[in-house]
Amino acid sequence: MGRSEQVAGAPAAGAARQPGPAAPPRPQPSAAHDVLCVNAPGMASSGPDGQLRGQGLHGFFRHGVRTLARMELRLGGVEPLPLQGTLTSTAAARFVGSVRVPGDLDPDPALTVERLRHADGAETVTVRNTGARPARLPLEIALGTDLGLLTDIAAGRRSADLPGQVQSSGLRWVGQGRAATVSARPSPHAVLAGAGVLRWDLEIQPGARWSVDLRAELETPSTGRPPTGRGPGVPLPWSEPEVRADDRRAARLVSRALDSLGGLLLADADRPTDLYTASGAPWRFGLTAADALWAARMTLPLGTRLAAGTLRAVARRQHQAAPQAATAPAAPVPAPAARPADAAPGDGGPAPEGGAAGPVPGSAPGPVGGPNPPGGEAGAAAQAMDGVIPGPLRHGGPELPASCTATEATLLFVTVLAEAWRWGMPRAEVAELLPAAERALGALRSAVVEGPDGPVGFVADFGRPAEERAARPGPARCEVQAQAHRAALQGADLLDAFDRPGAAQWRSWAAELRERFRERFWIDDLSGGRPAAALLAPDRPVPAVASTLVHLFDLGLAAEGELHEGLLDREQTRLLAQRLVAPEFDCGWGLRTLSAKSPRFNPLGHRSGAVRVQETALAVSGLVDAGFEREAEILLEGLLEASAHFEGRLPEMYAGEQKVADCPPVPHPAACRPAAVSAAAAVHLVLSLAGVRPDVPSGRVATRPASTAPLGALELTGLRVAGEPFSVRVSRIGVAVVEEAPSFLQLAAG
């Protein structure tokens, strides 16, 4: 094994051998906290010195292929002394270093080297001479690549560099069915193909500068038709709001969150005008339907274009039974060996670009009206997985098995379509997607447990065929019941509005689910009680206190600017609100994914103690809606303070360690940053405090802001309702004034 292939964490030489066959060493994942530039489908990663050394995740990437692994700069035979390396936007970074001219006795450096890098593969190197005499010295840039796949590199696997070939203005590499080039302007004075070095002999006069533009390009893209980035001239699928608040952290957070989302935008290969967000960089740099739908939903106050593009892209991947396949787009072939969506990179690599990974079993057709159509058990079993939107696995934490994001995505599809319709998505576009929503409701119906060995009447994971679910019932998770209940009610709203059958049955089923949930999911304890994290067969509650309980506060937009009824009654809601801000759950930076009192608590555990931004943001908005504003303000302050430590660019998750003065939050080593859901959640966190709740189909918009005004005075301009500008101002005493709105909407105060 060559030096470049050594695996961190492997046993040291001479270590005692254990009896039995030796297991291969587990590769360590690459760290994700270097300087990472992202502009989908391109990405660049290096250390803060700017040098690409071929280690870990270093390099330029395109379509999941490492176009360039090494770009090491030396001036006069030495590397510049690194002074600064930072992002200037999600897509670009700036690195500054200094070099002293040989023989110069002045302690101040005479030469500075600036590197301006873009995720698309471009880099400009500028050498400035601020000394008193000419600088004559060579500039050498050593280049190399393995053309490796991001999935392999993320898992810690590194191939040897490929031999380079000279081309007119740079180098070219060929291997593994791919090819890449690096070109330079101006052309180098010498190209050493064997060493992979471009060389310029510089002579820079005092006060002058010299620059070279480098570009790394992938000649052969990855297999199939990968999605592209947002093309030149294509507008962002959201408005660019202006946020003014007494708390200045809010404006910075929204601005940088939208910048992060812009770097993750992909254009669907089947319809390039449809944009959606990649799940996150570097580990999941492709479409994960649940994450893309969450990002679309949380940015609805900025317009419905992202929601429309995401819904259409996801609908094309929805599984359909064979008889319907001739008239509908086929679902993509699932990728093999998908790792959990929030697992460490060493667990199998990121989800592939252009489609979510995960099994999508075949199924037979069936009706999609109400929850209990004619045909009995045989008809329900025949439908199998029809209507499911595929997705990768997700960690369930130490208390529960892994779940499939197909469940979340399928239910969320109905919610996003219903809420985009309320925000003003054109009726014709909603009608086009309604059959996919009906199929999703059909999948929900098939996932209701009916066998005697399962949690009867509750919803199980969609990620397994109906026959397997019947033979081995899985847990009925708390958050899945909340998402299913919301989807049933919002699906009924859509069915009614578009004269489709089944609305009454879904409302009746939702009411029955509420009654069952309040009786069988609630655990009484000395503090008054709490919901179970899940229900196992037969009716055995899982008592874990997990952040997934916040989904019980996410009720969903209804008619006339109201919210749908939730699964908890008022007293149960109050008890859960108090539990969320208790020290066992709120670490001061946000909500832990598992109570600190749990014997399995791990502050860096994906689902066993780390803080996930999305769930804390949902808790804040949900608590405000439920009238528990003091609790919401406590959690809001934690997220805002954490965002300041992360320069306004919140990662997907960070350690759930108890907040201590002068100690910043610790980033998770495998967290995506940027991540679509955490960036969109940051936008949602601020915009939701204005309480804008539209119902464009009925011609109304209500404003119900947080009465405690946790950000002080708040002014939001540049929002969109029905595609038209909308602006609102909230005073320091929590009174909202709409300053700009479409003329055809009637305004209603909270």
N, C-alpha and C positions, 0 to 999 in steps of 0.2 A: 504494500500500500504506500503510495507516494505521500510526501509531507502534506500536500494540499488536501489529501483525503483523510487525514487523521481526524478522529471523532473526539470531541470534547467529552470528558467524563468517562472515557474508556479506562479499564483497569490498568494500573501502572505495571511496568515490566517487573517480573519477579514476584508478583502477587501470588499468594497461595491459591492453588487450583482446588475447586470444589469437586467432590465426586459426582459422577454422572456426566451426561453430555452438556457441554458449555453452551449457554444461550448467547446469541450474538449481542454485542453491546447495543444498547438503545441510543440512537443518535439524539443529540441535544438540539432543540429547536434554535433557529436563529433569533437573535434579539431584535425587537421591532422598535427600539427607541433611539436609533440613530437618526440622522437628518433624512427624512423621507419625503420626497416630492411626488405628488400624485396628480395625474391628468389622464383619466381612463381613456384608452386601455394602456397608457404608458405610466411608468413609475421609475424612480431613481432613488437609490439608497446609499449612504456612505456615513462615515464617522464625521464628527464636527470639524475635522481638518480638511474635508473635501476630497481626500484621496480615496479612490476606488481600489481596494486591495484584493478583491476576489474572495474575501472572507465572509462567511455567513451570508447575509442578504445583499452584500455590496454589489452594485452594478446598475446598469440601465436595463429595464424590462419592457417588452412590448408583446401584447397578446399572450402573456404567461410564459414568455421565453426570455432568458437573459441574453440580451443583445450584446452587452459588453460587461465583462466582469472586472477588468482592471483598467484604471486610468491614473497612473501615478506620475506626478509631475516633479521634475527636478530642475533647478536653475543653478547653473554653475556646479552641477554635481551634487547639490544638497537639496533636501526637501525644504520648502518654506516653513518657517516657524508659524504654527497656526495661531491666529489672533481671535478670529471669530468665525462661527459657522451657524447660520440661522435661516429659517424659512422666511421669505418675503411674501409668499402666498402659499396656498396649498400646492400649487404646481411648480413653484420656483424657489430656489435657495441661493444664498450669497455666502461665499467663503473668502476670507481675507487672511493673508499671511505676509510675512516679511522675510527679506534676505539681505544680509550685509555683503557689500561688495568686497571681494578679497583684497586685503592690504589696506582697507579703510580703517583708520584709527578712531574715527568718530563713533561714539557709542550708539548714536541714533541710526536705525536701518536706512539704507539709501534706496532700497528697492521694495516695493510692495507688489504682491500678486493677488489679483482679484479673480475669482471664478464665479461666473453667473451661470447657474444650471437650471434647465427646464426639464420636467418629467418626460417631455416628448422625445428626448434624446439629444438636445442641443446644449452646448456649453461654450461660453466665451471666456477665454483666459486673457487677462490684461496685465501687463507688466509696466509699472510706473517707476521712473527714476527721479527721485526727489533729492538726490545728492548733488554735489558740486562738480563732479567730473563724469565723463562718459562711462557707461557700463558696457563692457565687451565680455560676453559669456554665452555659453550654449544653453538653450532650453530643450529639454528632452521629456517626452511623454511616452511612458511605457504602457502598451495596450495588450489586452488578451481577453479571451472569452472561452467558455465551455459550451455556449448555446444550450445550457441546461434548462429544464422545465422548472417553473416556480414551485410546483408541487414537490419535486425532488429536493430542491434547495431548501424549502421551508422545513422539510423533514431532516435536514442536516446532511444530505448526500451531496457530494461535490465531485464532479468529474475533472479529469486533467484538461488543461487548456489545449485548444486545437492549434495546429500550426497556421501561421498567418501567410497571406499572399500579398504581394505588392500590387496596388492599383494606382491609378494616375495621381491621386492626391491623398493617399492614405493606405489602409490595409483592409483585407477581406478574409473572412473565415468561412469554411464550409464543413458541415458535419451534421449527423443525425437528421438528415432530410431537410436541413435549414441552412441559411446563409445570412451573414451580417457583414456590414461594412462600417468603417469610420473614415470620413473624409474631412479634410482640413482646408481652410481658406485663411491666409495664403498657403500654398503648397509647401510642404517641408523641404528643407535643403537636402535632407538625406532620410531614407527609409530603410531601416534594418529589419527585414522581414523575420529573420531567425530569432531575433530578440524582441520583436514586436515594438520597435521604438521609432517614433517620429522625432526628428531633430531640426532645430533652427539655430543658426549662429547669429546672435543678436548683437546689435550695437545701438544703444539707446542714449541719446544726448541728455544732459541735465534738463529737467522740466518736461521731458517728452514721455510718450507712452507707446507701447506696441501691443497689438491684439491679434489673436487667432480665434477663428470660429471652428468648432469641431461639431460633427453631427454623426451620431450612431443610428443606423437604420437596420431594420430586419427585412431582408429581401423576401424570405418565404415565411408567410404567417403560419400560425398553428393550424391544425387540421380543421376542415369544415369551413364554415363562413362565420368567423368570430364577429362579435359586435364591435362597432367602431366607437370612437368618442364623438362628442358633439362637434360637428363640422364647423368650419369657419363661416361666420355670418349667421349661424343658427342661434336664435335667442335662447336665453335661459328659460326653462319651463316654469318660472315663478317670477313674480315682481320683486324688485329690490327695495325693501321697506326702509324707512328712516325711523329709527328708534331714539326717542329723547326721554330720559328718565333722570330723576334725582340721583338714583344709584347708577353711576356710570358704567358699572360692570355689565349691565344689561345690554347696552348698545354694542359693546365690544364682543360680547358672547354671541349675539345674533349675527353680527357681521362676519365673524370668523367661522361660525357654524355654516352659514350659507356658502362661504368660500370653500369650506371642506366638502360640502355636498356637490358643489360645481365640479370639483376635481374627481368625483366618483361617477359622474354622469356617463352612461353608455347609450348608444343608439342601437336599437334592436336590428339584427341582421335581416329579419323578415320584413321589417317596415322601418326604415331609417329615420322617419319622422317621429317615431315613438321613442321617447327617452325614459330611462329609469335609472336608479342608482345602483351601482355595485354595492355589495354588502360592506366591504371595508378593505383597506390596504394595511399590510401586505398579504394577510393570510387568506382572505376570502374575496379576491378581486374579480368577482363575477356576480351573476344574478342568484341571490337567495330570495325566493319570492316573499317570504314573511318579512324580511328586513326591508325590501323595496316597497312593500305595501305600507309598512309602518312609516317610512320616510315620506311617502306620498300623502298619507293621512295627516301627519303632523304638520305638513306645510300647506294644507288646504287654504288657510287664510291668505296665502300669497297667490292663489289661483288654482285652477283645476287641471292645467296642462300636464303637470307631472303625474297626477292621479290618472288621467285618461291614458297617457302613454304606458304607464306601469300596468294598469288594468288590462289593456289590450295585449301587452307583451306576456303577461302572466296567463291570460285566457288562452293564448295560443299554445301554452304548455300544459294546460289542464287536461287530465286524463279523461278520455271519452270512450264509451263502450263501442265495440266494433261496428255495429250497424250505423252509428252516427259518424264514423270516421271518414266516410266518403264525402260528406258535405261540410266537414269542419277541419280546421288545421290539426295535423297530427301532433301528439305530444312528443317531445324529444326523447331520444334513447337515454335512459339514466346512466350517469357515469359510474364506473366501478369504484369500489373501495373508498366510498365517501367517509370522511371523518365527521364527528359531531361538529355542528355549526359553531360552537364556542369552545371547542377542544383546543388543547395545545397543538402547535404546528407539528410536533413529532408524532401525532396520532394519525397521520395519513395524508397530510397536505391540504391545501385550501380547496374549496369548492371550485369546479371548473368554470371558466368563462362561458357566458351565453346560455346557461341553464343550471338549474339546481340539481344537486346530486341526490340520489335516493331511490329506493325501489318503488316501482309503480306497477303493481300487479294488474293483470287483465281482469275484465269483468263483463257481465252481461247487462243489457239495457233494462231500464225500469222507469216508472213514472216519477215525476219530480214535483208534484203538487204539495200536499200536506205531509205531516210527519207520519201518518199511518194510512197509506193508500191501500186499495184492495190488493189482494194477492197473498196476504199473510206472511209467514216466515219464509216460505220458499221464494216469494217475490223479492223480499228484502235481501235474502242471501244472494239472489241472482244478480243484484246490482253491484255487489262487491265494491270495487274502488272507483266506480264511475263518478266523475265530478271532482275527484281529489286533485289538488294542485301539488305537484311533487316538491319535496324539500329534503334537505339533509337531516341527520340526527342532531339532537341537542342534548347536552348533559342534563341529567335530572337531579344532580346533587347526590349526597351520600344517603338520602332517605328513599329515593325513588329511582327506577331504571331510566335510561335515556328515553327521551320522547322524540317524536318526529315533527319537524317544523311544517310538514304537510298539513297537520291539524290546524295549526295557527294560521297558515296562509289561506287555507280553504275557507275558514270562518271569517278571516279578516277581509277577504275579497268582497263578501257581501256588505260588510260595514263600510269599506272605502267607497264602494259604488253608491251606497245609500247616502253617505255624507257628502260625497262629491256632487250628487244630485241636489242636495239641500244647499250647497254652496254655489250652485248655478251652472254645473256641467250641462251642456246642451242636451235637451231631451232625446234627440236622435242618437247621440253618442251613448247615452244611458240605455236606450232601447236596444242598441246593437250588442251591448254586453249583458243584457238581462238573461238570455239563455244560459250563459256561463254561471250567473248567480243562481239560477234555478238548479243547475246541476250541482253546485256547491251545497245548496239546501238539501238536495237528494242525498249527497254524501253524508251530511249531518244526520239525516234520518236513519241511514244505514248504520251509523256509529252509535246509536242509542242501544245500550246493553239490555237484552231481553232474556238471556239465559239465566237459569237459577244459580249458576256458580259465579256470577259477576255482580257488580253494584247496579242492580236493576233500575232502569229509568234514567241513568246518568250516561254521559257521553264519554266514550273511550277514545284512545288515539286512532287517527285515520290511517296510520302508517302500516297497518297489517291487513291482509285480506279478511273479509267477514268470517270465513270459515275458521281461520286461525284465532280471531278474536273470540269466537264462540267456544273453541276448544280450550283456549288459555286466556281467560279474561285478564286484561291489564287494569291498572289503577284508573279511577276516574279522578282526574286532577282538578283542583279547585279553579285554576285559571281557565281551563278548558270549559268548565261549566259556565263561567262568566262570559267567555267569548261566544259560546253556543247560544246562550240566552239572548245576548245582544244581537247576534246574527239572525236569530229567529224573529225578533221584534222588528228589526230594520228590514229584513227580507219581506216580512208581511207588509210593511209600508210600501215597498217597491211593488209588490204584487198587486196591492190595491190601486196604486197610482197608475199602473199600466194595464189594468183590467185583466190580470192573470189570476187563475184560481189558486186557492190554498191559504190565503191570508188568515182567515178565521181559525183554521186548524193550527197554524203556527203560533198564533197568539194564545190559543188554548193550551198548547203544549208548553209554551214559555211559562204560563201561570202555574201549571202543574210542576214544572221544574223548580220554580221559586219555592213552592210549598215543600217539596221533597228536600231541597237544599237546606232550608231553614231548620228542618227537623233533624236531618241525618248528617249534615256536614258540621253542625255546631258542636263544639266541645266545651262543656262547662268546667271551669276551674276557679281557683280562689280569687282571681282578678276579675271574674265575671264571665269569662269565656272567650273563645276565639274560633275562627273557622279552621277546619282541618286542611292540611296541604293537599290531601287526596283521600279517596275512599277506596279501600281494598275489598275484595270479595271475602266473605259476605258482610258488607257494611262495617268493615273495620277501619276506623279513621287513622290516618297518619298524622301524629300530633305536631310535626315539625312547624316552627314559626319561620316562614320563608317569605321573601319579598314578592313572590308570585301572587300573594294575597292582594296586592295593590290593584290587580285587574278587577277586583270586585267593586272598585270605585269608578271604573271606566264604563259608564252606562250607555253612552252613544247618543248622538243627536237625534231628536224626534221632531214632531211637527210644532209649529208656532214658537220655535226657539226653546222648547222644553227638552228635558232629558228623559230617557226611558227609565222605568222603574228597575231597581237593582235586585240582586238575589238576597240581600240582607235587609232586615227590617231596621227601623230607626235606632233602636237600642243596640242591636248588633253592630251597626255602622259606627256608633259612638265608641263602643268598646274597642273596635279595631282601630279607629283613629287614634285613640290613646295609646294603644299597643305600638303603633308605628313610630311614635316619637320617644318611646322608652329607651333607655341607654342600651339595652340588649340588642336593639334593632337599629337605632340611629347612632352611627359612629361619630357624628359631627360633620362628616363630609357627604352624608347621604345614607341611604338604607342599605344595610348588609343583606346579602342574599340568603343568609341563614342567621338565626339568633346566635349571639355570642354565648348564650348559656348552653347551647348544644355541645355535647361532648365531641362532635365531629366538626366543630367550627374551625375554619382555616381562613384567615383574613385575605389570603391570595387564592382562595378556591373559587372557580368559575361560578358554582352554585352552592358554595358552602361558606360564604362569608365576604367575598369581594363586593364592592359597590358597583352596580350597573346603572349607568346614567338614565337610561330609558325608564326604568321602574321607579326611580326617585322622582323624575319629572311627571310621570303618570300619577304618582301619589300626590304631588303638589296640586296639580289641576283638579284631581278628583276630590281632594279634601276641601278645596275652595268651593267646588260645585255642591258638596254636601253640607257646607256651612261650618266647617271646622277650620277656620282661617288661621287661628293661632298655631295649630299643628302644621298647617301648610307653610306658614312663614318660617318655622324652625327648619324644615327640610329645605326650603328655598335658599335660605342663608347658607346652609352647608354646601349646596351645589355651586352657588355663586362664588363662595370663597375658594372652593376647589378649582373652579374655572380660572380664577386669577393666578393660581400656582401653575396651571397648565397653559398660560398665556392665551386664554380664551378658546383653546382647542381641546375640548374634553375628549379623552380616549374612551374606548368602548367600556372599560371598567378599570378600577384601581383598588388598592388594598383597603379592606374594611377595618383598618386599625383605628383605635380610638384617637380622636383628634387631640393633639397636644400642641400647646403654644410653641411657635417657631419651628415646628416640624411639618413640612409639606406632605401632602398625600403621596403615597408610593404607587407609581404606575405598575400595572400588571405586565409581566414580561411577554405575554402572548396576546395582549390587547391590540385590536386594530386601532390605528390612529392615522388618518381619519376613519371613522366608522359611520355609516349612513344613519343608523338608528340613534346613536348618541348625538350626532350633529343635528338631526331633525328634532330630537327631544329637547335640545337646547333652545331651538327656535320656538317650539311648543311651550316650553317653560315660561318664556317671556310673553308671547303673544296671547296665551290663554288667560293671563291675568286681566286683560281688558274685557273678557267675557263676551266676545262677539259670537252670537249664535244665529245664523241666517236660516231662513226657510224660503228660498227663492221661489219654489213652485207655488207657494201660497202668497207670495209678494210681501213678506215680512222679514225684518231683521231685528233681533233683540240684543241688548247689551246688558250683561249682568257681571260687572267687574268685582274683583275682590274688594270688599268694603274697607278692609284695613290698609289698602294701598301699600303693600309691602315694598314696592320700589319707589315710594314717594309719588310725586307727580309723574305720570306716564303719558307720552304722546306717541301714537303710531300712525304714520302716514305711509301710503303706498301699498296698503292691503288691497285685496281684490274680492269683491262679491259679485257674482254673475258676470265676471269678466270686466267689471267697471271699478274705478278707484274708490276706495273706502278709507276714511281716516277717523280716528277716535281719540279723544283726550280724556284721561282719567285724573281727577283732582287728588290732592293729598288726603281728602276725606272720603275717597272712594266713589265719587259721583262721575258718571261717564257722560260725555257730550260728543255726539256724532257731528263731525265737522264737514264731512264729504261722504256722499252715498248716492247710489243710482236713484234717479228721480222716481222710478216705478216701484220702489220699495217703501213700505210703511214702517216707520221706526217705532219700536216698543222698548221702553225702559224696563229694567229688572224690578 
